[in-house]
Amino acid sequence: MPRQSSHVIAQPGAPAAKKPAKPRDPVASGERDAAHNRAASHNYFLLERFEAGVALRGTEVKSIREGKANLKDAYGLIKDGEAFLLNVHIGPYSHGNIANHDALRTRKLLMHRDEVRRLHSKTQIKGHTLIPVRLYFKNGRVKCELALAKGKQDWDKRETERRREADREARSAINASKHRMGR
């Protein structure tokens, strides 16, 4: 007599019941920036942008996913043919233990050698520096968008603000005229 099995076998061709997928966190899935340096465009002219990977520890990645990264006073540095990221504050991981990371440690940027050489030559020009603009996820990896930047003077900042205000007024005047015409 054949042995009876205690488990149920699904019929071939029968649809399997699927659980609805839980939506992923927008930061982790790369739909939203993990950190953004808003002061960068106010204090600097952003000339060129570069993408670089960041060498991180495990708890740092988890903290960035939680949104605990801050780029406010951060800057890039090229030393001995390698690129580094300084003063990036990544808060401690909420579920971390004694092996949690240091919040302000220097982190290495992962770039091709020729990109680093090119950046080194551009940062040697007086007044030019590397500023991290944003941190984001791309294919599950943390990336940093660096900008080659030139510092703004106070009068440059006032001029930028004047131009932005004039554009805003022009847009509102156009919208008001469309509204009056009944469109």
C-alpha positions as CSV (number, residue, x, y, z in Angstrom):
1,M,0.0,0.0,0.0
2,P,1.4,3.4,-0.9
3,R,2.4,5.7,1.9
4,Q,0.1,8.7,2.4
5,S,1.7,12.1,2.4
6,S,0.7,14.6,5.1
7,H,1.3,17.8,3.0
8,V,-0.9,19.2,0.2
9,I,0.5,19.3,-3.3
10,A,-0.6,22.1,-5.5
11,Q,-2.1,21.1,-8.8
12,P,0.2,21.9,-11.8
13,G,-1.2,24.9,-13.7
14,A,-3.2,26.2,-10.7
15,P,-2.5,29.8,-9.8
16,A,-0.5,30.3,-6.6
17,A,-1.8,32.8,-4.1
18,K,0.6,35.8,-3.9
19,K,0.9,38.3,-1.1
20,P,0.7,41.9,-2.3
21,A,4.2,43.3,-2.4
22,K,5.1,45.9,0.3
23,P,6.2,49.1,-1.4
24,R,9.9,49.9,-1.0
25,D,11.2,52.9,0.8
26,P,11.6,55.7,-1.8
27,V,15.1,56.4,-0.6
28,A,16.3,52.8,-0.7
29,S,14.8,52.3,-4.2
30,G,16.5,55.3,-5.6
31,E,13.4,57.4,-6.2
32,R,14.3,60.1,-3.8
33,D,17.7,61.5,-2.7
34,A,19.0,60.3,0.6
35,A,20.7,63.7,1.4
36,H,20.8,67.0,-0.5
37,N,23.1,70.0,0.0
38,R,20.8,73.0,-0.5
39,A,23.4,75.5,0.6
40,A,25.7,74.5,-2.2
41,S,24.0,76.3,-5.0
42,H,23.5,79.3,-2.8
43,N,27.2,79.6,-1.8
44,Y,28.9,78.3,-5.0
45,F,28.7,78.4,-8.7
46,L,28.4,74.7,-9.6
47,L,30.4,74.3,-12.8
48,E,30.7,70.5,-13.4
49,R,29.1,67.5,-11.8
50,F,30.6,64.0,-11.2
51,E,29.3,60.8,-9.8
52,A,31.3,58.8,-7.4
53,G,30.7,55.7,-5.2
54,V,31.4,56.0,-1.5
55,A,33.2,53.4,0.6
56,L,30.9,52.9,3.6
57,R,30.5,50.6,6.5
58,G,27.3,48.5,7.0
59,T,25.7,50.7,9.7
60,E,26.4,53.8,7.6
61,V,24.4,52.5,4.7
62,K,21.5,51.7,7.0
63,S,21.7,55.2,8.6
64,I,21.6,56.8,5.1
65,R,18.5,54.7,4.3
66,E,16.9,56.1,7.5
67,G,17.7,59.6,6.2
68,K,20.4,60.5,8.8
69,A,22.9,61.9,6.4
70,N,23.9,65.6,6.3
71,L,26.1,67.3,3.6
72,K,25.9,70.8,5.0
73,D,29.6,71.5,5.7
74,A,31.0,68.7,3.6
75,Y,33.7,69.0,0.9
76,G,35.9,66.8,-1.3
77,L,39.6,66.4,-1.2
78,I,42.1,64.8,-3.5
79,K,45.3,63.5,-1.9
80,D,47.9,61.1,-3.2
81,G,45.8,60.2,-6.3
82,E,42.7,59.3,-4.2
83,A,39.5,61.2,-3.6
84,F,38.0,61.6,-0.1
85,L,34.9,63.0,1.4
86,L,35.3,65.0,4.6
87,N,32.8,66.4,7.2
88,V,29.8,64.3,5.9
89,H,27.7,63.7,9.0
90,I,26.0,60.3,9.0
91,G,24.2,59.8,12.3
92,P,24.4,56.5,14.2
93,Y,22.2,53.7,13.2
94,S,19.2,53.4,15.4
95,H,19.5,49.6,15.9
96,G,23.3,49.6,16.0
97,N,25.4,48.3,18.8
98,I,28.9,49.2,20.2
99,A,30.3,48.6,16.7
100,N,28.4,51.6,15.3
101,H,30.3,53.9,13.0
102,D,31.9,57.3,13.8
103,A,29.6,60.1,12.5
104,L,32.2,62.4,11.0
105,R,34.9,60.0,9.7
106,T,36.7,60.6,6.4
107,R,35.2,58.4,3.7
108,K,36.9,57.4,0.5
109,L,35.3,58.1,-2.9
110,L,35.4,55.4,-5.5
111,M,36.3,56.9,-8.9
112,H,38.4,56.0,-11.9
113,R,42.0,57.0,-11.8
114,D,41.7,59.3,-14.8
115,E,38.7,61.1,-13.3
116,V,40.6,61.7,-10.1
117,R,43.6,63.1,-12.1
118,R,41.2,65.4,-14.1
119,L,39.5,66.6,-10.9
120,H,42.9,67.2,-9.2
121,S,44.0,69.5,-12.1
122,K,40.7,71.4,-12.0
123,T,40.8,71.9,-8.2
124,Q,44.3,73.4,-8.4
125,I,42.8,76.5,-10.0
126,K,42.4,79.3,-7.4
127,G,38.9,79.4,-5.9
128,H,37.8,76.0,-7.2
129,T,36.8,73.2,-4.8
130,L,34.8,69.9,-4.7
131,I,31.4,70.1,-3.0
132,P,29.1,67.1,-2.5
133,V,25.6,68.1,-3.8
134,R,23.6,64.9,-3.0
135,L,23.7,61.4,-1.8
136,Y,21.5,58.9,-3.5
137,F,21.0,55.1,-4.1
138,K,21.6,53.6,-7.6
139,N,21.2,49.9,-8.0
140,G,21.4,49.5,-4.2
141,R,24.7,51.3,-3.9
142,V,25.2,54.7,-2.3
143,K,26.5,57.3,-4.8
144,C,27.6,60.9,-4.2
145,E,27.2,63.6,-6.8
146,L,30.2,65.9,-6.6
147,A,30.3,69.3,-8.1
148,L,33.3,71.3,-9.1
149,A,32.5,74.7,-7.5
150,K,33.7,78.2,-7.4
151,G,32.8,80.3,-4.4
152,K,30.3,83.2,-4.7
153,Q,30.9,86.6,-3.3
154,D,28.0,88.4,-1.5
155,W,27.2,90.5,-4.5
156,D,26.9,87.3,-6.6
157,K,24.4,85.9,-4.1
158,R,22.4,89.1,-4.2
159,E,22.4,89.1,-8.1
160,T,21.2,85.4,-8.1
161,E,18.4,86.3,-5.7
162,R,17.4,89.3,-7.8
163,R,17.3,87.2,-11.0
164,R,15.3,84.5,-9.2
165,E,12.8,87.0,-7.9
166,A,12.4,88.6,-11.4
167,D,11.7,85.2,-12.9
168,R,9.1,84.4,-10.2
169,E,7.3,87.7,-10.9
170,A,7.3,87.1,-14.6
171,R,5.8,83.7,-14.2
172,S,3.1,85.0,-11.8
173,A,2.2,87.8,-14.3
174,I,1.9,85.2,-17.1
175,N,-0.3,83.0,-15.0
176,A,-2.4,85.9,-13.9
177,S,-3.0,87.0,-17.5
178,K,-4.0,83.4,-18.5
179,H,-6.4,83.3,-15.6
180,R,-8.0,86.7,-16.6
181,M,-8.5,85.5,-20.2
182,G,-10.3,82.4,-18.9
183,R,-7.9,79.7,-20.0
